[in-house]
Amino acid sequence: MSEFSPGLEGVLAARTQISMVDGQNGRLIYRGYVIADLAETMSYEEVAYLLWYGDLPTREELDQLSKKIAGKRQLAAPAAAALKAATDDSNPMDVLRTVVSAQGTTPKLQKPDIEQAIAYTAVFPTILAGFDRQRRGEPWIEPRADLGQAANYLYMLTGKEPRAETVQALNSYLVLLADHGMNASTFTARVIASTDSDLASCLVGAIGALKGPAHGGAPSLVLDQLEKIGKPDNAEKWMHEALDRHERFMGFGHRVYRTYDPRAKILKAMCERLNPEFYALASKVEDVALRLLMERHPERPQATNVEFYSAGVLQSVGLPKDLFPCTFAVSRAAGWTAHVLEQVGDNRLIRPQSEYVGPEPKKPLPIGERSKAPART
């Protein structure tokens, strides 16, 4: 029996060419390209092409992919029906999970392929924008084929041509979050893919994993935390008291990074430019949090992670707080599908072992002879 590793920490579960998370040096690499070189100059479509095909596209290849994505943004009839059935108070992540499942309704099992990867990635914004408008009592807006993924998402939410600065901000966010090694949702997608299941099932599983606040739900919780603190002058007192209550600071610490998350550096600079009011409070909270965490746990480095300043960027582009986790999924769809394709390309069923720590084998008593010790009060 191999040594038990809680949370599979340090366990090598796959070899991948898609991305590398260098936790010691604070680097994120997509197929040989450092994230800082991609985030503010590349479109999401370019990075999706990189993740799916292995290299950056030529102009002709990018145009072809952009047309394919634009042409796959419509919901299938079962998905449209599922979306219309969603109640206004539904959790948007539940809506996304349900409608993606309905979008994948087919007569027979299909092996995941690149065309399906493009189609599912294209339709995520349609689902979320449709739900947000529906719950506000407004009609769905048809996607526009002349807009890229970020711009079209904003357009379908508001019905207005988005400002270039807002589009660029959301595009950079989508690029930064498109993939991140063997995180919980990606691992979930690969496990499902390893059973020879379909791509919709892989994505539904990944969305379910991302929904958890320990993974994709943190940016909205960061905003909750900052709203409680209120203003920079309150940060010191509030955070001391929070630590005394053993509350966790949202937006700090990471299972892999032992230094500042490289994505957080880029998002921080974007926040300072795009959302100065958020930045004034967040940067003060960050300074206090990092100092207090170091004082109380010098043995456990906890630097700022991607969720902390993601909240400010997503707020600056006008997204409601409960769409933050779903917008993470809009970005990560390219990475999830790339990993599924890699898994099925050289597949082996993922089947780890477990160590039994229950009671020793014993004979079952007839039901009339069974009794239980009284519960302790």
N, C-alpha and C positions, 0 to 999 in steps of 0.2 A: 504494500500500500504506500503510495506517495505521501509526502508530508502535506497535512491539511493547511490550506491557505484561505482564511475567511475572506469572502468577497472575491475569490480567485486572484487576489493581489499578487503580482509578480509571476503569475502563471502565463506561459506563452500559449495562446490559443489559436493563432493563425499567423501565416506569413503573408504580407500584403505589399503590393506596389503602390497603393493608393495614397496613403498619407503616413507621416511619422510625427509623433508627439515626443519631442526631446525635452523631458521634464527637468533635467539637471541644468540645461543651458537656456531654457525658455524659448524653444523654437518649435514652430509648426511648419511642416513641409508637405505640400501637395505634389506628388509625383516629381520630386526634384526641385520644386520651386518654393522658396521661402515665402510665407504668407504676406509679409510686409511688402514684397515686390508685386503682389497680386491685388491687394485689398482696395486700393484707391485708383488703380489704372485699368483693371480688367472688368468686363461685364460679367454678370452672373452666368450668362450663356457661355462665355469663353471658359469659365472655370468648370462649369458642368461638362463641357466638351472634354476638358483636360481630365476630369475624373473618370468619365466614361470611356474615352478612347486612348488616353495615355500621353497625349501631348497637346500643346496649344494649337488651336485651329488656324488655318489660313483664312483670309477674308472670304473666299468662296465657301469654305467649310463652315465658317461661322454663320454666313447668310443662310445656308441650307438648314443648319440646325435651328436658327431663329425662326425660320418659316415653319419648320416641323412643330416646334413648341407652340407657336401662335395658332397653328391649325388643329391642336389637340386640347384646346382649353374648354371645350363644351362638355357638359355633363351628359352621361348616358341616361336614358329614361329611368332606370331603377334608382340611380344616384339622385336625380332631380326630385323624384318622389320622396326619397329618404330625407333630403334637405328640407323640402316643403313640410314634412311631418315633424320636424324638430320644433320643440317648444321654445318660446323666447327666453326662458330662464335656463336653458341647457348650457352646460359647460362647453365652450367652443371646441375643446380637445375631444370631447365625446362626440360632438357633431362631425368633426373631421374624421375621426376613427370610423364612425358609422357610415358616412357617405363614401369614403374610400373603399370600404368593404362592399357597398352596393355598386360602386363603379366597377368593381372587379367581378361582378356576377357574369359568368359565362357557362355555356353548356358543358364544357369539358375542361379538364386540367390543362393549363398551358405552361410550358417551360418559360421562365423569365428570359427576356431578350432586350436588346437596346431600344427597340421601338416602343415596347411597353414602358421602359424606364423613362423615356422622353414623355410619353403620354401621361403617366401618373405625376411626374414632376410638373407638367404644364397645368394640371387641373387643381392642384392644391389651392392656389390663390382664388380660383373661381368659387370653390366651396366656402372659403372663409369670408370672402367679400359678400357672397350671396347670403350667408347666414347673418352677418352683421347688419346688412340692409333690411333683411326680412324681419329681424327682431326690432328694428326701428320703424317698422311699418312702411318701408319704402320698397319699390320694385327692384328686382335684380337688374344689374347692368350687364349688357353683353360685352365680352372681352374685345379688345381692339388688336387686330393683327399687326398694326404698325408700331406697337409699343413693346418694349422689352419686358422681361418678367417683373422687375421692380416697378416700373412705371405703370404697367397694366394692373398690377395689384392695387396700387394707390388709386388709379382711375376707377376701377370697379367698386372700390369702397366709397368714393365720394361723388363720382359722376363728373368730376372736373379734371381738366388737364393739370397734372401735378407740376410743381415748380422743379426746375432742373436740380437745384441744390437738395431738395427733398428726395428726388429720385436717386441722386448720387449717394446720399447717406444710406438709404435703404439698400441700394445695390451693394455698397461696401459691407454692410451688415450681412447680407446674404452670402457674399463671398467668404467672409470671415468664419461663418458658422457652417459652411457647406460640408465639411468633414472633420473628423477629429479622432482618428485612430480607432481603437477597439473600445469605444464607450458603451454604456449599457444598452442603448437603443440599437446601435449598430450590431452589437453582439447578438441581441435578440433577433434581428433580421437575418443574420447569418445562420443562427441555429435553425430557424424556420426554413431557410433556403436549403439547408443541408438535408432536410427530410424529403427533398424533391417537391416541395409545395410550390404554390403560385406566388407571383410577385405581390398581388394585393394582400395576401395573407402575411407576407413578410413585412409589408408596410404597416398593416394594422397592428401587428405585434410591436413594431418599432415605435409607433405613435403611443401605444399603451405604456411602453417603458419611458418615453419622453415626458409623458403626463406627470410623472412623479416629481414632487418638489425637490428631491435630491438630485434630479437631473435637469429637466427642461423648464420646470416651473419657477426657478429662482428669480429671474428678472422681475416678475410682477411682485414677488415677495420683497425684493430690494426696494421697490417703490413704496410698498406698505411700510417698510422700516423707516425710510426717509420721511414719509408723511407723519409718522409718529414722533420723530425727532423734531421736525418742524422748521428749525432754523439753525445756522452754524453754531450759534452761542450755546445751544442746548446739547450739542454733541457729547461733550466731555461727561457731563452729569448723567445723561441718558444711557450712555454706553457702559459707564461704570456700574450703574444699577442693573443693566441688562446682564452683564457678566455675573454679578452677585446673584441674580436669579437663574443663572446657568442657561441663559438663552443664547442661541447661536447667532452670530453676526452673518447676515445674508450677503453674499457676494465676495466671500473671502475663503481661501483654502481650496485645494484641488487634490484629487487622488494621485495625479501624475506630476503636475508642475511643482517644483520646489523653489521656484522663483516667480517673478511677475509674469503672468499670462501674456504672451506676445499680442494676442488679440485685444486684451484689455488696454494695452498701451495705445493702440490705434483708436479704439473706441473712446478712450479718455480725451484724446486730442480732438476728436470729432465733437464730443459733448461740449468741450470748452468753446468751440466755435458756433455750434448750432443751438445749444441749450444752456446759456450762461447761468440762468437761475438754478437749474438742476446742478450744474457744475459747482457752483459756489457752496452749496450744501454738501454735495457728494464728496468733493475733494477734502473738505474739512472732516467729514465722517471717516473717510479713508485714512487720513493722517492719524486720527485718534485710534481707529480700530487697529491699524498695523502696530502702533506703539503699545497698546494694551495687550494685544495678542502676544507680542514678543516678550513683554514683561511677565505675563502669566504662564506662557508656554514657550520658553526659549528653545526647548528641545524639539518643537514641532512647528517648523516654518509654515506660515499661512499668509501667502501673498494675495493680492487682489486677483480675482478671476474674471472670466468673460462676462458673467451675468451682471456684475456691478454697474458698469457703464453701458451695457446693452440697454438697460432700462431707460437711460437718458436719451439714447439715440432713437429708440423706438417711440418714446414719448414725443420727441422733436418732430417726427414725421407724421404725427397725428393719430397713431394707433391707440385704441382703447387698451387699457391695462390687461384685460383678460384675453386679448389676442396676442400678447407677447409670446407665450409658449407655442401657440400655433404658427406664428411667424418664424420661430426657430425651426419648426417642422417644414415650412415652405423652403427654407434654406437647405436643411439637412436631407431633403428628398433626393437630391443629386448624389450625395454621399452614400445614403442607404442603398439606393439602387445600384451604384457602382460596386459596392461591397457584395450585394447579392449576385451580380453578374460574375464577379471574381470567384465567389464561392461555388457557383454552379459550373464554372469553367473547369474546375479541378476538384470535384466534390468528394467529401467523405463525411458520413453522418457524424455530427458533433454529439458525443455521448460520454461525458465525464463520469467518473466514479463518485460514489458517496461512501462515507464510512458509517456503518451502523453503530449507534451508541445506546440502543434501547436495551430492555431486559433480556436475560438469557431465555432460551426456549423452555416452555413449560406446557403441561397438559391442560386443555380447557376443562373447566368444571361444568357439570350440568347446570342449567339455569336455576334450578331450585336450590342449589348448594352455594350460589354466589352471594357474597355479601361485601359491602364496602365499609371501610373504617369511617366513623362519623367525621364530618368536616370540622376542621378547627375553626374556632370563633375568636 
